Amino acid sequence: METDLAINLQREYERGGDGLSQVLREMIDRGGQTLALDYNKALEMIPTLNAILTETLLEYDAILTPSVT
């Protein structure tokens, strides 16, 4: 996620990032340190992980999670 932030917000960040929060700037910094090889390996895993998730979720009618307030 942080790598995608670094890619998509690169222009705003390079312009000084004044409109970006400190937390977001830190996330972009960390995302910019991701190696292209690691990022591409992760992208290659998406179809496999989606298939596993789909197969797992077929067993359930609903998923309950705690609310956040």
Secondary structure, 3 states (H helix, E strand, C coil): CHHHHHHHCHHHHHCCCCCCCHHHHHHHHHHCCCCHHHHHHHHHHHHHHHHHHHHHHCCCCCCCCCCCC
